[in-house]
């Protein structure tokens, strides 16, 4: 039940992040949000119904999102993108560990660990949108001699 509530809340926050980044974000914020939304939508289409087996297709979407976030960071050098890309790297590592665990990793642990990394990505996107929005809200400093 808690996992369901967490998933629904995450989806709602992702949709809010999409709206905020479309309205207030820059290229990096919009790209990251669009990538996260697309990865989530594609994962819904390709995931295996059996969570006791590794989710290879979801692992590929997570890896592609990690590449996108890393590319955005290399272009912009924004700190929140490092956090988001790092969380996606951890998500990919979780997929790899589960694939090679030979059944020793409990599937609910796999799902919970993945959900935690997805939460970090959405929080990082909110951080990026907030920083972009607050940077625009600060008026430019007055020049010497302006009265």
C-alpha positions in Angstrom: 0.0 0.0 0.0 2.8 2.4 0.9 4.6 1.6 -2.4 1.4 2.4 -4.3 0.9 5.8 -2.5 4.6 6.6 -3.1 4.3 5.8 -6.8 1.2 7.9 -7.2 2.7 10.8 -5.3 5.9 10.5 -7.5 3.9 10.6 -10.7 1.9 13.7 -9.5 5.2 15.4 -8.5 6.7 14.5 -11.9 3.7 16.1 -13.7 4.0 19.2 -11.5 7.8 19.3 -12.3 6.9 19.1 -16.0 4.5 22.0 -15.8 6.9 24.1 -13.7 9.8 23.4 -16.0 7.7 24.2 -19.1 6.7 27.5 -17.6 9.8 28.6 -15.6 12.6 26.3 -16.6 15.4 26.7 -19.1 16.8 24.2 -21.6 18.4 22.0 -19.0 15.3 21.9 -16.8 13.0 21.2 -19.7 15.3 18.6 -21.2 15.7 16.7 -17.9 11.9 16.8 -17.2 11.0 15.7 -20.7 13.6 12.9 -20.4 12.3 11.7 -17.0 8.7 11.8 -18.2 9.6 9.9 -21.4 11.6 7.3 -19.4 8.7 6.8 -17.1 6.2 6.5 -19.9 8.4 4.1 -21.9 9.0 2.0 -18.8 5.3 1.6 -18.3 5.1 0.2 -21.8 8.0 -2.2 -21.7 8.3 -3.4 -18.1 7.9 -7.1 -17.4 4.9 -8.1 -15.3 7.1 -10.3 -13.2 9.1 -8.2 -10.8 11.0 -11.3 -9.6 13.0 -11.1 -12.8 15.3 -8.2 -13.8 13.7 -5.4 -15.7 16.0 -5.2 -18.7 13.9 -2.8 -20.8 13.5 -0.5 -17.8 17.3 -0.7 -17.2 17.8 0.5 -20.8 15.5 3.5 -20.3 17.2 4.3 -17.0 20.6 4.2 -18.8 19.4 6.4 -21.6 18.0 8.9 -19.1 21.4 8.8 -17.3 23.1 9.6 -20.6 20.7 12.5 -21.3 21.2 14.0 -17.8 25.0 13.6 -18.1 25.0 15.3 -21.5 22.9 18.2 -20.1 25.3 18.5 -17.2 28.3 18.6 -19.5 26.7 21.4 -21.5 25.5 23.5 -18.5 27.5 22.5 -15.4 24.5 22.8 -13.1 24.9 21.1 -9.8 21.4 19.7 -9.7 22.1 17.8 -12.9 25.1 16.0 -11.3 22.7 14.8 -8.5 20.1 13.6 -11.0 22.6 11.9 -13.3 24.3 10.3 -10.2 20.9 9.0 -9.0 20.3 7.5 -12.5 23.7 5.9 -12.3 22.7 4.3 -9.1 19.4 3.1 -10.7 21.4 1.4 -13.5 23.7 -0.1 -10.9 20.7 -1.5 -9.0 19.4 -3.1 -12.2 22.8 -4.7 -12.8 23.1 -6.0 -9.2 19.6 -7.5 -9.4 20.4 -9.2 -12.7 23.6 -10.8 -11.3 22.2 -11.5 -7.8 20.9 -14.9 -8.8 17.8 -14.5 -6.7 19.5 -13.5 -3.5 18.1 -9.9 -3.7 14.5 -9.7 -2.6 12.3 -8.2 -5.4 10.7 -5.6 -3.0 14.2 -4.4 -2.1 14.9 -4.0 -5.8 11.7 -1.9 -6.3 12.2 0.2 -3.2 15.8 1.0 -4.2 14.7 2.0 -7.7 11.9 4.2 -6.3 14.4 6.0 -4.1 16.6 6.9 -7.0 13.6 8.1 -9.0 12.6 10.4 -6.1 16.1 11.9 -6.1 15.8 12.7 -9.8 12.5 14.4 -9.3 13.7 16.4 -6.3 16.8 17.4 -8.3 14.6 18.7 -11.1 12.6 20.7 -8.7 15.8 22.1 -7.3 16.9 23.1 -10.8 13.6 24.7 -11.6 13.6 26.6 -8.3 17.1 27.9 -8.8 16.3 29.0 -12.4 13.1 30.7 -11.2 14.8 32.4 -8.2 17.6 33.6 -10.4 15.1 35.3 -12.7 13.3 36.9 -9.7 16.4 38.7 -8.4 16.5 42.2 -9.9 19.8 43.2 -11.5 22.1 45.2 -9.3 22.1 49.0 -9.8 25.0 50.5 -11.6 27.2 53.1 -10.0 25.7 56.5 -10.9 22.2 55.2 -11.4 19.7 57.2 -9.4 
